[in-house]
Amino acid sequence: MSVLSCHWQSSYNIHGKLRCVRANTAYMMEVDQLGNSYVIDSVPIHSGEFRFRGHVDYPTMRFIRIGTRAPFDLFVENSQISISGSLLLPDEIKIEGSYSHDDFSYLMREYAKMTSKQNTALVHLTNAKKQKDAKEIKRLNKIYTSYPDSLLMITKQFVLNNPSSVGAAYFVCSLTQSYEIKKLEEIISLFDPSIRQSPYVKYLREELALHKKFVSGMKAPDFTLPTFLGDTISLSNYSGKYLFLDFGASWCKKTKGRVSRLKKIYEEFDGGKFDVLSISLDEDRKVWKNYVTDLGVLPWKLACDFKYWSSPVTKYYRVQSIPYGVLISPDGKILLVDPNFDVLESYLNKKLK
């Protein structure tokens, strides 16, 4: 596992020797916070062999792209790193010498095991529901829902034993797409101060800080987003109204199912004092526009910046799963965070009737 302090050197030397390579150039790539990939280095390939040299301040997740094959990940750190195997079998490519990569790979294997077990449990649970076996449904449902917590326990134990593992910090970053950040707080607190300046630990700490600040009564973060009609919309446009921000996406089945209920609530309180803004986490303009067209005419605006989970507005409003909603007061303060529609309707009844 992570033993970086014992193997530290001032630069990295990556030696790749892969079979089935026809391309002449290997590219080292990185992904920014918005999910955009870019090339940071390129080197020639001779008979499947190539070398990257350089320096990183902290172990960093990068990707190696060769020819038209999908890039494979590589945790780059200042050490001697070797890459071997066949380009045609990316799952069997062997990376040695990067302890951060070892740590990340171990946790990813545990995640894959857990996902496989959960999928198997789901199949059995589905069959039990078809057979209407109440006792078996209860038993299997308990097993099925236990897996996410089991993964957290495995991750926590790993970080407890390897508190300076940047590879583990990167893995925990990936978990923020599936878990609320407050569920990861205890794990984040276990990372050693020596890696506090790692971009991954900094990201986790910033997410925690934002979560703690995002409470009822705080001033709602302003934003400006492009709308379906081609103009832009900002929070300030809704000053003086109760505003419900409805976060969803064309690829989220539950999003479309919410529209009819939300429309009824809108019509019930339509008097100039309540409004809705639907914000989508889509990436593809054409797919989103087709989805909106299929919804039909809605009495409120729909917006999307096509940045998926990397949209700043999703970070400001702590959107970690969809569908998700936030009610904002006429003076621009957070009132309700992700209320169900019964709670939303009850609250508006007290305020507007």
Secondary structure, 3 states (H helix, E strand, C coil): CCCHHHCCCCCEEEEEEEECCCCCEEEEEEECCCCCEEEEEEEECECCEEEEEECCCCCEEEEEEECCCCCEEEEECCCEEEEEEECCCHHHCEEECCHHHHHHHHHHHHHHHHHHHHHHHHHHHHHHHHCCCHHHHHHHHHHHHHHHHHHHHHHHHHHHHCCCCHHHHHHHHHHCCCCCHHHHHHHHHCCCHHHCCCHHHHHHHHHHHHHHHCCCCCECCCCEEEECCCCEEEHHHHCCCEEEEEEECCCCHHHHHHHHHHHHHHHHCCCCCEEEEEEECCCCHHHHHHHHHHHCCCCCEEECCCCHHHCHHHHHCCCCCCCEEEEECCCCEEEEECCCHHHHHHHHHHHHC
